[in-house]
Amino acid sequence: MSALPPLSDQGNITSAPRFALSPAVLSKAERISAEWKGTSATGGTTKNFIGGEWLESKTSDWIDVVDPSTQTLLTRVPNTTGDEFAQAVDAAAHAFKTWQKTSVLSRQRIVLKSAVLMKSPSLQQLLRENADAIANSIVLEQGKTVADAHGDLLRGLQVVETAISITSMLMGEKLE
């Protein structure tokens, strides 16, 4: 496919082609764009996630994310403005007021909880259920093989599981 003219709609001009992905890869990128709120893998822009909402950035400075194998533009992420950054910090500070009162066990459940007990999937379950889509995103953005990308995701899950279990390990063992 031929490259489209440079993008200049958001103040940052790029010469990266927008749709030089192979048909198989393009279908995966289109699925990611359709299913993942706030993001694009087909040349659009990615939004900021602030206070639990996807918000369009008001920046005029965008960072291109390209497929390293074809230099095809996947998305443009905002170089977030100072005001947007302050808004994100304020939202995080507000959320922390509740989160700091959350027990370690409750925090662990959010990551590892049973969907049956908590009536919603855990972070761990969501990562496992979306492993193929996450791996495809890694392949597009980093040029890794699918097997490598799945390995990255598995390693990330191992790190999370280890971090969650640290509290139990810190209790120590009883010496007799």
Secondary structure, DSSP 8 states (H G I E B T S, - for coil): ------B-TTS--B---SS-S-HHHHHHHHHHHHHSTT--SSSEE--EEETTEEE----S-EEEEE-TTT--EEEEEE---HHHHHHHHHHHHHHHHHHTTS-HHHHHHHHH--HHHHSS--HHHHHHHTHHHHHHHHHHHH---HHHHHHHHHHHHHHHHHHHHHHHHHT-----
